[in-house]
């Protein structure tokens, strides 16, 4: 029975949770988009207090692997690796998109559905772009994580590619990028999931599975999955 600290900083909502045997027993969240670095350790402290488990008494640390905000992912990785180094705990990385997909499929009731279901988690990227992937009901990749621009019929082509692999599937769209799709176009056979924001709670089942299979990260070389390099602008002001 594993006790795992869960950390989610990939998007605007910063959250932490503690799971016992794959079930969340403590959760703390903060929607302040600019304050992940200041809030994360306080959220972790709140979870240890509510659960009654100390950090030293936990078995592993799991974090949202990305894609997501470059700075926010680095905050999560730094805190997670610091705890693992200090307390000699293994590090587990859970795909942010896969965690969203699992939460959306659970909310949709995919396990009880006789119809094929494809999860399309979408994370908001710049302008008219999202980061997405396609997962079947077993959370296996149908199409790998990729950036996708929601214009010029590119999303329709993306859907048709999946339909060629899984004919007749219902597409369950989740994540904070879903609004870009449904505000721009209406695609037959797509359902908007109530699962919109990322949460540390969504990491629990996958983290437990990875723990049981000893699927751990190398602390020295671990880096989050950024999808794209950071968007860095150069000041146009004249130097002093």
Secondary structure, 3 states (H helix, E strand, C coil): CCEEEEEECCCCCEEEEEEECCEEEEEEEECCCCCHHHHHHHHHHHHHHHHCCCHHHCCEEEEECCCCCHHHHHHHHHHHHHHHHHHCCEEEEECHHHHHHHHHHHHHCHHHCCCCEEEEEEEECCCCEEEEEEECCCCCEEEEEEEEECCCCHHHHHHHHHHHHCCCCEEEEECCCHHHHHHHCCCCCEEECCCCCCCHHHHHHHHHHHHHCCCCECCCCCCCCCCCCCCCCCCCCCCC
